[in-house]
């Protein structure tokens, strides 16, 4: 390897912005004490990379007064110093044999010199990025994607959960790629489930755009989006998935095998369909959660088919609590009254973070049969609203005027009753 001799000047704000972006991937230790970011100088651009066993990140920034080209490492433990520097920073990276150093100066007399290490120990994944970006991307509106993730994530199994199927640890957006039959049913849906509860988020903003974000990679993508604006482009290869924002920053994660291969949206006829005030139902459920022992979750859901009122109750070891009734806005179907056991935590999931003032609450009764020895109940809320391209809710359920650049979103939350 030829000796390194690179000089350039960079604005501190540009450098700190790039380092903040790539720091969402904590670089792995190359040896016992060597961990750092790879800097690659090419013309009037410097790209900085971070990589560990699971994730990769790249960000670039303009440079001036450039002499030489190539790569060098900067120890990641000391990047915090740059946050306290303003104005231009002059870098000099050198090597002599197996000795590597990086020096920078700033202001009238500020100077720092660090021992570095061989940049060949850190492999750039630039070739993987270029391979991915040779394909046509799927474009996602960041604000709407963040909204969908925020609303569906509570229904996803956690990385540490013991589940029957690993795809329960994934937020999946179904597009037009993969199985045509699956795409026919699921195109435009975001799905999460923990095996008991489930959430479906449907929007035309996701039509023909497939993406799977497993729990161990989700925080990376969320951190990336929080530092990005506008849209991100998703590129998928056999090796992994890459997200690229408007500034050409990149994060990547390896291909994940566990994804949903089947899709079904529950469309059978419900015996109870009532439009209820979202906040009132949530408030009475919060009252119940506070009023029953913390280690208990079973409460009673009651419905009076004569007036459409819902209320909740619980009796436990001689103690009793009954909520206030929640009158309906509209009773669409009331074929039976209800007095069924439900999980209060799961019921809260049905009614929290709703966007519409009113929500459609549906209950299906499944009588005993050859597979079921007892009555079963399936409960859903359907929350429909309109969002702008900036992710702002601009209309609740039943909005009539859908302007150009806005999207109708329908969120279905599901939980079963309990014995």
N, C-alpha and C positions, 0 to 999 in steps of 0.2 A: 504493500500500500504506500502510495506517495504521501509525503508529509502534507498536512492540512495548513492552509494559509488563506483564511477568509476574513474579509472586513466588510461591514455594512452599517448603515444608520437606519434606525426604526423609530417611529413615534411611539411613546410609551403607551398611549391609549390603544393603539392598534395591537401592540404586543400583548397587553393585558387582556384585551378582548379575545384574542386567539388562545391564550393560555387558559382563560376561564372556560372556553369551549372544550378544549381537549382534556381539561382536568376532570371532566365527567367520567373519563376512563382513567382510573388510577394505574400508572405504569407498573409493570411487574419488575421484580428484582432480577437483574441479569446475573449478578453474583451476590454474595452476602451483603455487600454495601453499595452496589451500583444499581441505581434506579433513576431513570431520567426520560426526558423528552428528546426525540430526534428532530433536529432542525436541518432542512435541506434548502440550500440557496441555489436558485436557478434564475439568472437574469435579474430583473428588478422585483422578484417575488421570493419570499421565504415561506415555506410550508413547515408546520410543526406537527408532529405525530405523537400519539400515545397508544400503547398497545399492551394488553395483558392476555391471559389465556382464553378469555371469552369475548372481549370487546376491542374495538379499534376506533380511533378518532383522528380527524385531520382538520386543520384550519390554516388559512394562508393570510398573509398581510404584505403590503407593499414595502419595499426597502429602497434606499438611495445610497449614493457614494459607494457602490459595490465594487469590491476587488476580489476576484477569484470566485469559485463555485464549488459545490460539493456539500458534504454533510458533517455535522458534529453533534455531540450529545451535551445536554445541560442537565445537571442533577436536579431532580424534581423537588427535593427537600428544601431548595432555596429560592423557589420562584416567588415566594411571598414578598421578597424585597422589592420586586418590580411595582407592586401596588403603591409604594411610597415614593415613586419617582415620576416626575412630570417632565414633558418635553422630550427632545430627542435623546436616544441612547445609542452610543457607538460601540459595536461589537467587534471583537477580534478573536477568532478561533484558530488555534495553532496546534501542531503536533510535531514531535521529533522522536522518531523511533516508536517506542511504546508509551511515550509520555504525551498526554493530551491536556490542553488548558483552554479555558474560555475567559476572556477579560472583557469588561465593558466599562465605559466611562459615561458620566452624565453631569449636567450642570457645569459649574465653574471648576470643580475639583473632585467630584465624586468618582470613585473608582472601586471596582470589585474584580478580583481574580479568583477563579475556581479551578480546582483540579477536575478534569473530566475523564472520559474513558472512550474506548474504541467504538465509533459509530457503527462498525460492522456487526456489533453484538445486537443491534436493534434493527430488525428488518422492516423496511418501509413496505406498506401494503398498497402503494400507489398503483402497481400493476393490476391488483385485484379490483381497485376502484375503476380504473380505465376499462377493464374487461366488463364490469357491471354496467358502466355508463354507455357502453356501445349498444345497449338494448334500449327499447322504448320504455320510458318510465310510467308509473302510475302516479298521478298528481293528487295530493290530498290538501284540502284547506286545513291549516293548522288549528284554527280556533274551533272548527266543527269537530275535528278529530279529538282535540282535548276535551271538548264537551262530551263526546261519546265515551271516551275512556273514563272520565270522571263519573258518569252515570252508570256505567256497566261494571266497573272494577269491584264495587262491593259484593258482587255476586260471583266473583271468580275465586277459586280455591287458592289459598296462600301457598307459597313455595314449600313451606314446611308441613303442609297438611298431608295426611295419609288418605289418598283417594283411590278409587277403583280404576280410573283412567287418567293418564297424565294430561290429556287435552283439557281437563277441567282447570288447569293452571295456565290457560291461554285466553287472551282476548282475540277473537278471530273476526275479521271482516271478510265476507264472502263476495267475490267478484265474478268475472266471467272466465277466469282461468281455472284449470283443473277439470274435474268431472262435469261434463255438460248438464247432466241430470241434477247434480247438486246446485249448479249455477242457476238453473231454471227455477228452483225452489227458493234459493237463499240470496240471490244477487241483491246487493244493497243493504244487507243486514249485518249488524255487529252482534255477536253472541258471546255471552259468558255464562257459565254455570259452575256450581260447586258440587253437582250431583244431586242436590235437593232443590235449591232455588235456581232460578234462571232469569236472565234479562236479555231482551231483544231490542236493539236500537236500529230503526230503519230510517234511511234518508236517501234521497236521490243523489246527495253529495257523494255517496259511496258506491253508486252503481258502476259495475265493471271494474272495480278496484279491490283486489284481494290483498290481505295483509294479516299475518299472524304474529302476535306479540306475546311471547311466553313470559311468565312472571319474572324469571331471572334476567330478562332483557328489557322489561317494560320500563323500569326506572331510568334506564339509559335513554330510551326514546323520549320519555317525558321530559327529562332534563334537557335534551337536545331541542325539543320543541319550545321549551320555556325561554331559550336564548335565540329563537328564530322568529321570523314573521312571514306573513303571506302564505306561501305554500311550501310543502316539501315534496320531493320526488323520491319514490321508492323504486329501487332496482333489486331484482331477485336473481340469484344465480344458484347453481348446484352447491356452491361453497357457502353462501350465506345471503343476508339481506343488507342493503346499504340505503341509508337515508341521506339526502342531499338538500340543503336549504338554499335560499336565494343568494347567500354569500359564498356558496360552493363549499361550505363546511360539510364534513362527512362524518357519520358514525356507522359502524358496521357490527353485525353480530352473526354467529354461525347459524347454519340451517337447522331448524328445529323439526324433528320427526313427528312430534305428537300434535296433530291438529284434528279438527272435527271432520270426519268423513261422511257424516250423515247430518241431516237438518230436518226438523219438523216444527212447525208453528201450530200451536193448539187452536183449532178453529171449530171444534164441536159446539153444539148448542148449549148455552148455559141456562140454568133455571132461574138464576137471579142476576139481573143486570141493572145497576143503579148508578146514576151520576151523583157523586157526593162531593162536598167541599173538601179540598185537599188538606188545607191547614187544620180544619176542625178534626178530621179523622186522625191526623198525625198528632195533634195535641192530646186527644183522648188516649191514644196509644202510649204517648210519653207519660201521661198520668198513670197508666197501668204499669208501665215499666218501673216507675218510681215507687209504686205502691205494693209490688210483690217482692218477695225475697230475691236478692241478687243472684242466688244460685238456682232460682226457679225461672222457667220460661213459659209454662203452660198457662194460658188464660182461655176464657170462653168468648167466642164471637156470637152475638145474638142479632137476629134480624126479624123485624115484625113486618110481615108481608102486607098487612092491612094499611100501614101508613108509610112504609119504606124506611123506617128508622133503624139505624145500627147502634149497638152499644156493646160494651165489653164488661166482663165480670170475672171474679176469681174468688174461690173459697179455699183456704189452706190452713189446716190445723186450728180451726176455730176462728180464724181471721177472715174477713170478707171485704171486698172492694167492688164497687160498681161505678162505671164511668157515666157521664152524661150521655144522653142520646144524641146522635148526629142525624138531623133531618136531611132528606135528600133534596137535590135540585130537581131531579126527574127520575121517576121509576120507569124503566124501559121494560123490564120483565120481573115478575115476582110470583113465580109458580109455587113457592114453598117458603115457610119460615125456617129460620136457622137457629140452632143452639149447638155449636160445634167447638171442639178444642183446636186451638191454634198456638203457634209459637210466637210470643210477643216480639221477639227480636226479628223474626222473619216478617211479621206484619209491619214492623217499622220500616223494613227495607222496601215494602210495597209502596209506602206513602212518603218517604223522605226524599228531598231534593226534587220534588215534582215541579214542573214549570207552569202548568195550567192552574187556574183558580179552581176548576172543577176537574175531577178525574172519573173515568168510567171504572167502576169496581164490579167484577164479574165472579160468580161462584158457580161451579158445576158440581152436582151430586152424582156420584157413581155408586149405584147400589151393589150389594154383594153378588158375586157370580162364581164361576169355577175357579177363577184366579184370586178373587178377593173374598175373604170371610166376613168382612165388616164393611159398613158404609165408608166411602172415601169422598174427599172434597178437594177440589182444585180451585185456587184463588188467584185472580189476576187483577192488576190495574193497567189501564191503557191510557197513557198520557200523550196527547198530541199537541204540538206547538210549532210555531214558525220561527226560524232563526235567520239572522242576516249573515252575510259573508264574514262579518267580524265576530260571529258567535253569540250575538246578543239576541235574547228572546224578544220578539216584536209582536207576538200574537199567541193567544192560548188556544185551547181545544176548540175546533170548529171555525177557525179563522177563515174568512171567505176570500180575502184579497191576498194572493201570493204574488208579490212583486218580483220582477226580474232580479236575479242575484240573491234571492232568499230561498230557503229550503223548508219543506214540511218534514218534521221529525216525529216519528211515532215510537214511543218507548213502552214496551210491554214487560212488566215485572211479574214473575210467577213464584208461588210457593204452595205446597200442599197443606191440607189440614193435618193434624196429628191425632193419634189414638188417645 
